[in-house]
Amino acid sequence: MSERVIVIGAGIAGLAAAFRLKQHGFEVLVLERERHVGGRMSTRTARGFRIDLGASILPSTYRRMSRLIADAGLQVQVLPTSDLVGVYRDGQVHRFRAASKLDLLKTQLLSWSSKVALSRMLLDLQHIGAALDWYDISKAAPWDIESAAQYARRRLNDELLEYLLAPALGSFHLSSPERLSIVDFFFALRNVLGGTFFNSQTGADFLCRGLAAQLPVELEAHVSGVAEHAGGVRVAWSRPGMPERVEDASACVVAVPATQVRALYPQLDAVRSDVLGRIEYSTSVAVHLGLMRAPDERAILIQVPRREHPELRAVIFDHNKAPGRAPPGKGLLATYWQHDFGLRNYERDDAAVIETALAGIDRVLPGLGGDIELAHVQRWRSAAVLSRPGAYRELARLVQATDPRTRVQLAGDYFSISTSHASLCSGERAAQRLITAFGSAASVGASSR
């Protein structure tokens, strides 16, 4: 008889764990509190527009994701995407191909003195390189001694800080280089930027939906607690208006944001409880716009430096990512804003948020107001993990305190840089621990990169 594992959370971390466990003969049950799967990798369709609500751009460096797509039989849904990106400066968009080092050398975004200074950054990146691990970013703890801004001022210059580091970190983490660890920037530079991209015409959630279709998933399942005992685990959950149910299993994977773990699993040991209690997330209030006409822009992403706008961090041109994202001839934009904007606007009504956002968007893309056909405001209380210098040294404590034999394993975006791929990797790693603990000789390949 196969061992039973309950997975809490149907985001990419939980679904990856459940899929790999099922591959190895485990009986799995996925419990998801929302009405849909995907979490921060979900997509909403409205009036012919396919809106990615969280994760949006998928780099080719997401190799474990590509392998999971293949193993799930979903390659037919994958399309290559343009790698043309831009940075807005002084009223002009400076475009370059993310995969082209020559384009970065030729761009007029940066002065020649800054391009020369880049050699120091690339040398430092080569030195730290192998420690920037999708599965265990705690390996980079020895370099986690200063903020990205402190590093830029020490090793680079002000121009590179404001027009390279700040835009890159702002678009990924919705925060400033003064707050974030330099490890975040080096990780993005090595493992996210500098390559091509892929996507799907049905939305970035195609992988989550494809995995869920092959798994037993209970939606609107509100888990109230996980308890481990000598013979297994017990999970209590319910649906709105329904009596509580109790499920017994051999093991459990808790794949939710770090801020929710301690309430669900009160038996968590003191070290992990302390580290998880210190983890903070950025708050995101994103504004998505369906347009009657596609703007005359070829890039898939424009990063907005803080010197150009204090809070608008990125504009994604979804209709340039893949066909089918907007009706023919129409456009779809996603605008992402600084953490402080999210805090200030989270409780405001949609109309007020949209009005405020349009005033900012008009600086970068003037004249869009009359073309808006659809507007959607997406709020995330836990958008991306906010690091700080020393955060990855604390994460090393979390990794060291993780018992690979425990029946309750954790997965989520907080085991590495906060991305959908890091979440996926953590789910596979949690699955591998259980596979090993229950005596399977097979491996999901967690040691490969």
Salt bridges, closest charged atoms under 4 A:
GLU27 OE2 - ARG4 NE 3.38
ASP52 OD2 - LYS321 NZ 2.70
ASP52 OD2 - ARG325 NH1 2.75
ASP71 OD2 - ARG20 NH1 2.74
ASP90 OD2 - ARG89 NE 3.68
ASP103 OD2 - ARG97 NE 2.76
ASP124 OD2 - ARG155 NE 3.01
ASP133 OD2 - LYS139 NZ 2.72
ASP133 OD2 - ARG449 NH2 3.02
GLU146 OE2 - ARG154 NH2 2.50
ASP158 OD2 - ARG307 NH2 2.66
GLU159 OE2 - ARG89 NH1 2.83
GLU162 OE1 - ARG306 NE 2.88
GLU162 OE1 - ARG307 NE 3.87
GLU178 OE2 - ARG153 NH2 3.21
GLU178 OE1 - ARG306 NH1 2.68
ASP184 OD1 - HIS173 NE2 3.59
ASP205 OD1 - ARG209 NE 2.94
GLU218 OE1 - ARG239 NH2 1.97
GLU220 OE1 - ARG35 NE 3.53
GLU247 OE1 - ARG4 NH2 3.02
GLU247 OE2 - ARG245 NH2 3.51
ASP248 OD1 - ARG234 NE 2.65
ASP269 OD2 - ARG272 NE 2.50
ASP274 OD2 - ARG278 NE 3.23
ASP274 OD2 - ARG397 NH1 3.16
GLU280 OE2 - ARG179 NH2 3.34
GLU297 OE1 - ARG95 NH2 2.83
GLU311 OE1 - ARG344 NH2 2.69
ASP318 OD1 - LYS321 NZ 2.78
GLU347 OE2 - ARG381 NH2 3.26
ASP350 OD1 - ARG379 NH1 2.84
ASP371 OD1 - ARG293 NH2 2.92
GLU373 OE2 - ARG47 NH2 3.96
GLU373 OE1 - LYS330 NZ 2.92
GLU394 OE2 - ARG388 NH2 3.32
ASP403 OD1 - ARG405 NE 3.11
ASP413 OD2 - ARG40 NH1 2.83
GLU428 OE2 - ARG20 NE 2.81
GLU428 OE1 - ARG64 NH2 2.68
